[in-house]
Amino acid sequence: MLNIWGRISSINVRKVVWCAQELGLDFQRTEAGGKFGVVQTPEYLALNPNAMVPVIDDGEGAERVVLWESNVIVRYLCARHSHGKLYPIDLPARFDAERWMDWQQTTMNKASGGAFVQWVRVPAAERNDAAIAASVHATEPLFALLDAHLATRPFLCGDQFTMADIPLGCEAHRWFGLPATEYTRPAWPNVERWFADLKARAGARGVLDLALE
């Protein structure tokens, strides 16, 4: 049994849950982080000394693997369980997927997080308008870049859905879910088509159809 710790409102937990569902894995998810606490307990810190979510505990005995860092968890699950379908075997294809996963974590997430936090998690009277403007200014060109990339392929790495689509699909879910009363999104038709295809996947149910919180 795969054990996942983390609240589903976390973008990083959503990546892992979606990945597990895509792979058809049996798993148990334990609420942790945010209002659920847990992450500062000795038991949790033994799994992840960073006191953050998600964490997985997979397998038993010599085969047991405990991991934190969401994109690493996605890579591991796909490498172990997808038989080459989501985790490309061919090195150029694999590192194309790796590149997009790193870009999500180091570039897109860094840019988009500010507006999400301010508009979704901060009370209106306490919002930092400058932080919102900076986040929107940084994020929109990145989605434009993604839109241009997706103009010639159905998925990030070509004709097939891979592990690369999961982290960036979760980014699109978070950005596209920003309150319409606060933000008017530019048209990115290729990203919109790709995201609609991702939402239609059985593995994305209970993840990409959730409201933000």
C-alpha positions in Angstrom: 0.0 0.0 0.0 1.3 3.4 -0.9 0.8 6.0 1.9 0.6 9.7 1.0 0.6 12.4 3.6 -0.7 15.8 2.7 -3.9 17.9 2.3 -5.4 17.9 -1.2 -5.5 21.7 -1.2 -1.8 21.7 -1.7 -0.6 21.9 -5.3 2.2 19.5 -4.5 0.0 16.9 -2.9 -2.4 17.2 -5.9 0.5 16.2 -8.2 1.2 13.0 -6.2 -2.4 12.0 -5.9 -3.1 12.5 -9.6 0.0 10.5 -10.4 -1.0 7.6 -8.2 -4.5 7.6 -9.7 -3.0 7.7 -13.3 -1.0 4.7 -12.4 -3.9 2.8 -10.9 -2.2 2.5 -7.5 -3.9 1.6 -4.3 -3.0 4.3 -1.8 -4.1 5.8 1.4 -3.9 9.6 1.9 -3.6 11.1 5.4 -4.5 14.7 5.9 -1.5 16.7 7.0 -0.3 20.3 6.8 -2.2 23.6 7.1 -5.2 23.3 9.3 -4.6 19.6 9.9 -1.2 20.0 11.6 0.7 16.7 11.9 3.8 18.0 10.2 5.5 19.1 13.4 5.0 15.8 15.2 8.1 13.6 15.8 6.6 10.8 13.7 6.2 13.1 10.7 9.5 14.8 11.1 11.1 11.3 11.0 9.7 11.0 7.5 10.3 14.6 6.4 12.6 16.8 8.5 11.4 19.8 6.4 7.9 19.6 8.0 6.3 20.0 4.7 3.9 18.0 2.5 3.8 15.7 0.6 5.6 12.6 1.8 5.1 9.1 0.6 5.9 5.8 2.2 5.9 3.0 -0.4 6.6 -0.7 0.0 8.0 -2.7 2.8 11.3 -4.1 4.1 14.2 -3.7 1.8 11.9 -2.4 -0.9 10.5 0.4 1.3 10.9 4.0 -0.1 10.2 7.2 1.9 10.4 10.3 -0.2 9.6 14.0 0.0 9.6 16.7 -2.8 6.6 16.4 -5.0 8.2 16.2 -8.4 10.7 13.6 -7.2 7.8 11.6 -5.9 6.1 11.8 -9.3 9.3 10.7 -11.1 9.8 7.8 -8.7 6.2 6.5 -9.0 6.3 6.7 -12.8 9.7 5.1 -12.9 8.6 2.2 -10.6 5.0 1.6 -11.8 4.4 3.0 -15.3 6.6 0.5 -17.3 7.9 3.2 -19.5 4.6 4.8 -20.3 4.7 7.9 -18.2 8.5 7.7 -17.5 10.2 7.7 -20.8 12.9 5.1 -21.3 14.7 6.8 -24.1 17.1 9.3 -22.6 16.3 12.4 -24.8 12.6 11.9 -24.2 13.1 11.4 -20.5 15.1 14.5 -20.0 12.7 16.5 -22.1 10.1 15.5 -19.5 12.6 16.2 -16.7 13.2 19.7 -18.1 9.6 20.7 -18.0 9.2 19.3 -14.5 12.1 21.4 -13.3 10.7 24.5 -15.1 7.5 24.1 -13.3 9.1 24.0 -9.9 11.8 26.6 -10.4 10.1 29.1 -12.8 6.4 28.7 -13.1 5.6 28.0 -9.5 7.8 30.8 -8.3 6.0 33.3 -10.5 2.4 32.1 -10.0 2.3 31.5 -6.3 2.1 35.1 -5.2 -1.2 35.9 -7.0 -2.7 32.6 -5.9 -1.9 33.1 -2.2 -3.1 36.7 -2.2 -6.4 36.1 -4.1 -7.3 32.7 -2.6 -5.8 32.6 0.9 -5.5 36.2 2.1 -8.5 38.1 3.2 -9.4 40.9 0.7 -8.6 43.7 3.3 -5.1 42.3 3.8 -4.0 41.7 0.2 -0.8 43.0 -1.2 -1.7 44.5 -4.6 2.0 45.0 -5.5 2.6 41.3 -4.9 -0.4 40.3 -7.1 0.7 42.6 -9.9 4.2 41.2 -9.8 3.0 37.7 -9.9 0.6 38.3 -12.8 3.3 40.1 -14.7 5.8 37.2 -14.3 3.3 34.4 -14.9 1.4 35.5 -18.0 4.5 35.3 -20.3 5.2 31.8 -19.0 1.8 30.6 -20.0 2.3 32.4 -23.3 5.5 30.4 -23.8 3.7 27.2 -22.8 0.9 28.0 -25.3 3.4 28.4 -28.1 5.0 25.1 -27.2 1.7 23.3 -27.2 0.7 24.7 -30.6 2.6 21.8 -32.3 1.9 18.9 -29.9 -1.0 17.5 -27.8 1.1 17.1 -24.7 4.2 18.6 -23.3 6.6 16.0 -24.7 4.7 15.1 -27.9 1.9 12.7 -28.7 1.9 10.9 -25.3 0.9 12.0 -21.8 4.0 11.7 -19.6 5.0 12.6 -16.1 5.8 16.1 -17.3 2.2 17.0 -17.8 1.3 16.4 -14.2 3.1 19.2 -12.4 2.3 21.8 -15.1 -1.3 20.5 -15.3 -1.6 21.3 -11.6 -0.2 24.8 -12.2 -2.8 25.4 -14.9 -5.5 24.2 -12.5 -4.4 26.7 -9.9 -4.0 29.6 -12.3 -7.2 28.9 -14.2 -9.1 28.6 -10.9 -8.3 32.1 -9.8 -11.4 34.1 -9.0 -13.0 35.6 -12.1 -14.1 38.6 -10.1 -10.4 39.5 -9.5 -8.6 38.3 -12.7 -9.3 38.2 -16.4 -7.1 35.6 -18.0 -5.6 36.2 -21.5 -6.6 33.7 -24.2 -4.1 30.8 -24.4 -6.0 28.4 -26.8 -3.4 25.7 -26.8 -3.0 25.6 -23.1 -6.8 25.6 -22.7 -7.2 22.7 -25.1 -4.4 20.8 -23.3 -5.8 21.5 -19.9 -9.3 20.4 -21.0 -7.8 17.1 -22.2 -6.0 16.7 -18.8 -9.2 17.3 -16.9 -11.0 14.7 -18.9 -8.5 12.0 -17.8 -9.9 9.5 -15.3 -6.8 9.9 -13.2 -7.3 13.6 -12.7 -10.7 13.2 -11.1 -10.8 14.5 -7.6 -7.8 16.7 -8.4 -8.2 19.0 -11.4 -12.0 19.3 -10.7 -11.5 20.7 -7.2 -12.1 24.3 -6.3 -9.1 26.2 -4.9 -8.7 26.7 -1.2 
